[in-house]
């Protein structure tokens, strides 16, 4: 089977700024389910093994899209590095939801896409964003969360918060690049201005899509209790826990193997089976 790859497509969002997306799909005359992957905090579309994951979804018969949020710190010219820390500091949940809406609107019009089969896969914070979008957008039929948070109310402790408010910015070191990543206070203000919209728990309860929750039991960044809580909020969802899997299911940056790590391979297989069972062949 021949795979088609369209890399670094420029998407224009007048509410934010230009950003990039990649598409992977099999050469076929049939319309394909649209699967959109939503990266998390300090993530980007080319991180780790996401490209190999994209190929595997395409080989399974899906129109797979991954993209960079407009304000994730990467740029159109430099998509694999945090080259724009000012944009990173000015990111917020409103911008991420706007970008995700832009991605859906753009690719749902593609002649190769079955617009009745739209699935979001959100990793970490991208899981929280995907949950909210699924609640808001009835076009979305399937929601899969990978190591997702159960709330977007994740801010510094009280002492650090007061300094953040006073200074207008706080910095967090990127463990891999050692960059000091700015977080401007507008991030919190944006959250407070639309707190009801950003309520992940409410959105999960109201989500009408087919839902699969995947989490590694050994997740060091987002405790597995987040997944169990999401499942309680949406009892018709399926909860799938993976033994010995960490936050990225064994993937890391850079990823220099030709195959997926064991944990992420299990994730992809489970996602493919779920989409086929619940959405494609329902």
C-alpha positions as a LaTeX table, in Angstrom:
\begin{tabular}{lrrr}
\hline
Residue & $x$ (\AA) & $y$ (\AA) & $z$ (\AA) \\
\hline
Unk1 & 0.00 & 0.00 & 0.00 \\
Unk2 & 1.37 & 3.38 & $-1.01$ \\
Unk3 & 1.27 & 6.07 & 1.67 \\
Unk4 & 0.87 & 9.73 & 0.78 \\
Unk5 & 2.61 & 12.26 & 3.06 \\
Unk6 & 2.06 & 16.01 & 2.90 \\
Unk7 & 4.43 & 17.69 & 5.34 \\
Unk8 & 4.45 & 21.24 & 6.74 \\
Unk9 & 1.19 & 22.45 & 5.24 \\
Unk10 & 0.70 & 26.08 & 6.32 \\
Unk11 & $-2.66$ & 26.73 & 7.98 \\
Unk12 & $-3.83$ & 30.30 & 8.48 \\
Unk13 & $-5.82$ & 31.18 & 11.58 \\
Unk14 & $-6.79$ & 34.88 & 11.68 \\
Unk15 & $-7.48$ & 34.56 & 15.42 \\
Unk16 & $-3.92$ & 33.41 & 16.21 \\
Unk17 & $-1.20$ & 33.10 & 13.54 \\
Unk18 & 0.04 & 30.71 & 10.85 \\
Unk19 & 0.99 & 27.18 & 11.93 \\
Unk20 & 1.94 & 23.86 & 10.35 \\
Unk21 & 0.19 & 20.53 & 9.86 \\
Unk22 & 1.18 & 17.14 & 8.40 \\
Unk23 & $-1.10$ & 14.63 & 6.67 \\
Unk24 & $-0.55$ & 10.88 & 6.22 \\
Unk25 & $-3.02$ & 8.67 & 4.32 \\
Unk26 & $-3.13$ & 5.60 & 2.06 \\
Unk27 & $-3.60$ & 5.99 & $-1.67$ \\
Unk28 & $-7.23$ & 4.96 & $-2.22$ \\
Unk29 & $-10.46$ & 6.06 & $-3.88$ \\
Unk30 & $-12.41$ & 5.53 & $-0.64$ \\
Unk31 & $-13.23$ & 8.34 & 1.79 \\
Unk32 & $-11.26$ & 7.92 & 5.00 \\
Unk33 & $-11.97$ & 8.63 & 8.67 \\
Unk34 & $-10.24$ & 11.85 & 9.77 \\
Unk35 & $-7.99$ & 11.32 & 12.81 \\
Unk36 & $-6.44$ & 14.46 & 14.33 \\
Unk37 & $-3.61$ & 14.21 & 16.85 \\
Unk38 & $-3.39$ & 17.02 & 19.42 \\
Unk39 & $-0.01$ & 17.44 & 21.13 \\
Unk40 & 0.46 & 18.53 & 24.72 \\
Unk41 & 2.39 & 21.10 & 26.77 \\
Unk42 & 5.95 & 21.62 & 25.48 \\
Unk43 & 5.01 & 19.24 & 22.65 \\
Unk44 & 5.07 & 19.60 & 18.87 \\
Unk45 & 4.03 & 17.53 & 15.86 \\
Unk46 & 7.49 & 16.11 & 15.09 \\
Unk47 & 8.41 & 15.19 & 18.66 \\
Unk48 & 9.74 & 11.68 & 19.36 \\
Unk49 & 8.01 & 8.85 & 17.51 \\
Unk50 & 4.93 & 10.78 & 16.38 \\
Unk51 & 5.92 & 10.43 & 12.70 \\
Unk52 & 6.11 & 6.64 & 12.95 \\
Unk53 & 2.79 & 6.67 & 14.79 \\
Unk54 & 1.28 & 8.73 & 11.96 \\
Unk55 & 2.43 & 6.20 & 9.36 \\
Unk56 & 0.89 & 3.34 & 11.31 \\
Unk57 & $-2.48$ & 5.09 & 11.46 \\
Unk58 & $-2.32$ & 5.80 & 7.73 \\
Unk59 & $-1.47$ & 2.17 & 6.98 \\
Unk60 & $-4.59$ & 1.20 & 8.95 \\
Unk61 & $-6.75$ & 3.21 & 6.56 \\
Unk62 & $-7.06$ & 6.62 & 8.20 \\
Unk63 & $-6.49$ & 10.21 & 7.07 \\
Unk64 & $-4.14$ & 11.16 & 9.90 \\
Unk65 & $-3.34$ & 14.78 & 10.76 \\
Unk66 & $-0.87$ & 16.14 & 13.29 \\
Unk67 & $-0.12$ & 19.81 & 13.78 \\
Unk68 & 1.71 & 22.41 & 15.83 \\
Unk69 & $-0.38$ & 24.77 & 17.91 \\
Unk70 & 0.30 & 28.30 & 16.65 \\
Unk71 & 1.77 & 29.41 & 19.98 \\
Unk72 & 3.59 & 26.23 & 21.08 \\
Unk73 & 6.96 & 27.95 & 20.64 \\
Unk74 & 7.86 & 26.50 & 17.24 \\
Unk75 & 7.65 & 28.54 & 14.05 \\
Unk76 & 6.63 & 27.92 & 10.44 \\
Unk77 & 10.31 & 28.24 & 9.48 \\
Unk78 & 11.62 & 26.16 & 12.40 \\
Unk79 & 8.98 & 23.57 & 13.37 \\
Unk80 & 11.19 & 21.30 & 15.48 \\
Unk81 & 12.69 & 23.80 & 17.92 \\
Unk82 & 11.32 & 26.28 & 20.44 \\
Unk83 & 12.48 & 29.21 & 18.33 \\
Unk84 & 9.77 & 31.64 & 19.47 \\
Unk85 & 9.62 & 31.74 & 23.26 \\
Unk86 & 7.59 & 34.96 & 23.13 \\
Unk87 & 4.80 & 33.06 & 21.35 \\
Unk88 & 5.12 & 30.23 & 23.89 \\
Unk89 & 4.65 & 32.70 & 26.73 \\
Unk90 & 1.58 & 34.17 & 25.04 \\
Unk91 & $-0.12$ & 30.82 & 24.46 \\
Unk92 & $-3.43$ & 30.09 & 26.17 \\
Unk93 & $-6.35$ & 27.66 & 26.04 \\
Unk94 & $-8.48$ & 29.98 & 23.87 \\
Unk95 & $-5.77$ & 30.01 & 21.19 \\
Unk96 & $-5.35$ & 26.23 & 21.30 \\
Unk97 & $-9.09$ & 25.64 & 20.90 \\
Unk98 & $-9.19$ & 28.14 & 18.05 \\
Unk99 & $-6.29$ & 26.37 & 16.30 \\
Unk100 & $-7.91$ & 22.96 & 16.74 \\
Unk101 & $-11.13$ & 24.31 & 15.25 \\
Unk102 & $-9.13$ & 25.66 & 12.30 \\
Unk103 & $-7.56$ & 22.20 & 11.73 \\
Unk104 & $-10.96$ & 20.47 & 11.77 \\
Unk105 & $-12.51$ & 23.07 & 9.43 \\
Unk106 & $-9.62$ & 22.79 & 6.98 \\
Unk107 & $-9.30$ & 19.03 & 6.68 \\
Unk108 & $-12.99$ & 18.11 & 6.91 \\
Unk109 & $-13.34$ & 19.71 & 3.45 \\
Unk110 & $-10.71$ & 17.43 & 1.92 \\
Unk111 & $-12.20$ & 15.22 & $-0.80$ \\
Unk112 & $-10.46$ & 12.17 & 0.72 \\
Unk113 & $-12.11$ & 12.63 & 4.14 \\
Unk114 & $-15.36$ & 11.04 & 5.36 \\
Unk115 & $-16.86$ & 14.01 & 7.20 \\
Unk116 & $-19.11$ & 11.68 & 9.20 \\
Unk117 & $-16.10$ & 10.07 & 10.90 \\
Unk118 & $-14.01$ & 12.59 & 12.84 \\
Unk119 & $-11.78$ & 11.43 & 15.70 \\
Unk120 & $-9.56$ & 13.47 & 18.05 \\
Unk121 & $-6.57$ & 11.93 & 19.83 \\
Unk122 & $-5.21$ & 14.24 & 22.54 \\
Unk123 & $-2.00$ & 13.69 & 24.50 \\
Unk124 & $-1.51$ & 15.15 & 28.01 \\
Unk125 & $-2.77$ & 18.76 & 28.02 \\
Unk126 & $-3.89$ & 18.12 & 24.44 \\
Unk127 & $-6.24$ & 15.56 & 25.94 \\
Unk128 & $-7.94$ & 18.25 & 28.02 \\
Unk129 & $-8.23$ & 20.51 & 24.96 \\
Unk130 & $-9.65$ & 17.61 & 22.92 \\
Unk131 & $-12.25$ & 16.82 & 25.58 \\
Unk132 & $-13.50$ & 20.42 & 25.54 \\
Unk133 & $-13.56$ & 20.53 & 21.73 \\
Unk134 & $-15.49$ & 17.25 & 21.57 \\
Unk135 & $-18.12$ & 18.70 & 23.91 \\
Unk136 & $-18.37$ & 21.86 & 21.79 \\
Unk137 & $-18.28$ & 20.38 & 18.27 \\
Unk138 & $-20.94$ & 17.83 & 17.35 \\
Unk139 & $-19.02$ & 16.84 & 14.20 \\
Unk140 & $-16.58$ & 14.88 & 16.37 \\
Unk141 & $-17.60$ & 11.21 & 16.61 \\
Unk142 & $-14.65$ & 9.79 & 18.50 \\
Unk143 & $-12.40$ & 10.99 & 21.33 \\
Unk144 & $-9.25$ & 9.23 & 22.50 \\
Unk145 & $-7.19$ & 10.61 & 25.36 \\
Unk146 & $-3.56$ & 9.57 & 25.90 \\
Unk147 & $-2.14$ & 10.33 & 29.35 \\
Unk148 & $-4.65$ & 13.17 & 29.60 \\
Unk149 & $-5.11$ & 15.65 & 32.41 \\
Unk150 & $-8.55$ & 15.74 & 34.06 \\
Unk151 & $-8.45$ & 19.51 & 34.61 \\
Unk152 & $-6.88$ & 22.52 & 32.92 \\
Unk153 & $-6.69$ & 24.33 & 36.24 \\
Unk154 & $-2.98$ & 23.56 & 36.58 \\
Unk155 & $-1.21$ & 26.63 & 37.92 \\
Unk156 & 1.72 & 27.38 & 40.28 \\
Unk157 & 1.40 & 27.00 & 44.04 \\
Unk158 & 0.08 & 29.97 & 46.04 \\
Unk159 & 3.50 & 31.47 & 46.83 \\
Unk160 & 4.70 & 31.17 & 43.22 \\
Unk161 & 1.33 & 32.37 & 41.97 \\
Unk162 & 1.61 & 35.68 & 43.83 \\
Unk163 & 5.07 & 36.27 & 42.34 \\
Unk164 & 3.69 & 35.35 & 38.90 \\
Unk165 & 0.90 & 37.91 & 39.28 \\
Unk166 & 3.32 & 40.55 & 40.56 \\
Unk167 & 6.01 & 39.99 & 37.92 \\
Unk168 & 3.68 & 39.15 & 35.02 \\
Unk169 & 5.80 & 36.14 & 34.07 \\
Unk170 & 7.35 & 33.01 & 35.50 \\
Unk171 & 9.86 & 30.69 & 33.85 \\
Unk172 & 10.08 & 26.94 & 33.70 \\
Unk173 & 13.16 & 25.14 & 32.45 \\
Unk174 & 12.79 & 22.74 & 29.57 \\
Unk175 & 14.55 & 19.60 & 30.82 \\
Unk176 & 15.75 & 18.61 & 27.35 \\
Unk177 & 16.77 & 21.94 & 25.79 \\
Unk178 & 17.56 & 23.79 & 29.07 \\
Unk179 & 15.65 & 26.81 & 27.73 \\
Unk180 & 13.86 & 29.03 & 30.23 \\
Unk181 & 10.26 & 28.86 & 28.97 \\
Unk182 & 8.21 & 32.00 & 29.84 \\
Unk183 & 4.60 & 31.85 & 31.03 \\
Unk184 & 2.93 & 35.25 & 30.99 \\
Unk185 & 0.14 & 36.01 & 33.44 \\
Unk186 & $-2.30$ & 36.41 & 30.54 \\
Unk187 & $-2.46$ & 32.59 & 30.50 \\
Unk188 & $-4.22$ & 32.59 & 33.86 \\
Unk189 & $-6.36$ & 35.60 & 32.96 \\
Unk190 & $-7.56$ & 33.85 & 29.81 \\
Unk191 & $-8.54$ & 30.83 & 31.89 \\
Unk192 & $-10.46$ & 32.93 & 34.45 \\
Unk193 & $-12.24$ & 34.89 & 31.72 \\
Unk194 & $-13.80$ & 31.70 & 30.33 \\
Unk195 & $-13.57$ & 29.28 & 33.26 \\
Unk196 & $-16.87$ & 27.55 & 32.50 \\
Unk197 & $-15.75$ & 26.74 & 28.95 \\
Unk198 & $-12.43$ & 25.33 & 30.17 \\
Unk199 & $-14.08$ & 22.93 & 32.64 \\
Unk200 & $-12.74$ & 19.54 & 31.51 \\
Unk201 & $-14.93$ & 17.63 & 33.99 \\
Unk202 & $-18.14$ & 19.20 & 32.71 \\
Unk203 & $-17.06$ & 18.65 & 29.10 \\
Unk204 & $-16.25$ & 14.99 & 29.74 \\
Unk205 & $-19.66$ & 14.45 & 31.32 \\
Unk206 & $-21.40$ & 16.05 & 28.34 \\
Unk207 & $-19.31$ & 14.51 & 25.52 \\
Unk208 & $-21.56$ & 12.65 & 23.07 \\
Unk209 & $-18.74$ & 10.94 & 21.14 \\
Unk210 & $-17.38$ & 7.42 & 21.57 \\
Unk211 & $-14.62$ & 7.79 & 24.18 \\
Unk212 & $-11.46$ & 5.78 & 24.87 \\
Unk213 & $-9.17$ & 6.76 & 27.77 \\
Unk214 & $-5.61$ & 5.38 & 27.62 \\
Unk215 & $-3.05$ & 5.93 & 30.37 \\
Unk216 & 0.25 & 4.45 & 31.50 \\
Unk217 & 0.21 & 3.12 & 35.04 \\
Unk218 & 3.78 & 4.42 & 35.55 \\
Unk219 & 3.06 & 7.93 & 34.21 \\
Unk220 & 5.47 & 10.25 & 36.00 \\
Unk221 & 3.86 & 13.51 & 34.78 \\
Unk222 & 0.08 & 12.96 & 34.93 \\
Unk223 & $-1.04$ & 10.46 & 37.56 \\
Unk224 & $-3.15$ & 7.54 & 36.37 \\
Unk225 & $-5.87$ & 8.74 & 38.77 \\
Unk226 & $-6.63$ & 11.41 & 36.15 \\
Unk227 & $-7.70$ & 8.66 & 33.73 \\
Unk228 & $-9.79$ & 6.89 & 36.35 \\
Unk229 & $-11.52$ & 10.18 & 37.16 \\
Unk230 & $-12.29$ & 10.88 & 33.48 \\
Unk231 & $-13.78$ & 7.40 & 33.20 \\
Unk232 & $-16.02$ & 8.04 & 36.22 \\
Unk233 & $-17.22$ & 11.28 & 34.64 \\
Unk234 & $-18.15$ & 9.47 & 31.42 \\
Unk235 & $-19.15$ & 5.91 & 32.43 \\
Unk236 & $-19.86$ & 4.84 & 28.83 \\
Unk237 & $-16.19$ & 5.49 & 28.00 \\
Unk238 & $-13.62$ & 2.69 & 27.80 \\
Unk239 & $-10.64$ & 2.84 & 30.17 \\
Unk240 & $-7.44$ & 1.14 & 28.99 \\
Unk241 & $-4.42$ & 1.14 & 31.31 \\
Unk242 & $-0.95$ & 0.02 & 30.21 \\
Unk243 & 1.44 & $-1.63$ & 32.67 \\
Unk244 & 4.90 & $-0.05$ & 33.05 \\
Unk245 & 4.08 & 2.74 & 30.55 \\
Unk246 & 5.28 & 6.27 & 31.24 \\
Unk247 & 3.82 & 9.63 & 30.14 \\
Unk248 & 4.97 & 9.25 & 26.53 \\
Unk249 & 4.50 & 5.46 & 26.36 \\
Unk250 & 8.23 & 4.86 & 25.88 \\
Unk251 & 8.83 & 7.50 & 23.21 \\
Unk252 & 11.45 & 10.22 & 23.67 \\
Unk253 & 13.09 & 13.05 & 21.74 \\
Unk254 & 15.02 & 12.39 & 19.61 \\
Unk255 & 13.59 & 9.02 & 18.52 \\
Unk256 & 16.14 & 7.19 & 16.37 \\
Unk257 & 14.50 & 3.79 & 15.97 \\
Unk258 & 12.48 & 2.78 & 12.89 \\
Unk259 & 9.83 & 1.11 & 15.05 \\
Unk260 & 7.53 & 2.40 & 17.77 \\
Unk261 & 8.41 & 1.76 & 21.41 \\
Unk262 & 6.48 & $-1.15$ & 22.91 \\
Unk263 & 4.08 & 1.02 & 24.93 \\
Unk264 & 3.24 & 3.41 & 22.10 \\
Unk265 & 2.81 & 0.52 & 19.68 \\
Unk266 & 0.22 & $-0.96$ & 22.06 \\
Unk267 & $-1.49$ & 2.45 & 22.24 \\
Unk268 & $-1.74$ & 2.72 & 18.45 \\
Unk269 & $-3.05$ & $-0.84$ & 18.06 \\
Unk270 & $-5.72$ & $-0.16$ & 20.70 \\
Unk271 & $-6.70$ & 3.14 & 19.05 \\
Unk272 & $-7.05$ & 1.50 & 15.62 \\
Unk273 & $-9.20$ & $-1.31$ & 16.99 \\
Unk274 & $-11.37$ & 1.15 & 18.92 \\
Unk275 & $-11.95$ & 3.44 & 15.92 \\
Unk276 & $-12.80$ & 0.48 & 13.68 \\
Unk277 & $-15.13$ & $-1.12$ & 16.22 \\
Unk278 & $-16.94$ & 2.00 & 17.47 \\
Unk279 & $-16.94$ & 4.35 & 14.50 \\
Unk280 & $-15.98$ & 2.74 & 11.18 \\
Unk281 & $-17.90$ & $-0.53$ & 11.51 \\
Unk282 & $-20.63$ & 0.58 & 13.93 \\
\hline
\end{tabular}
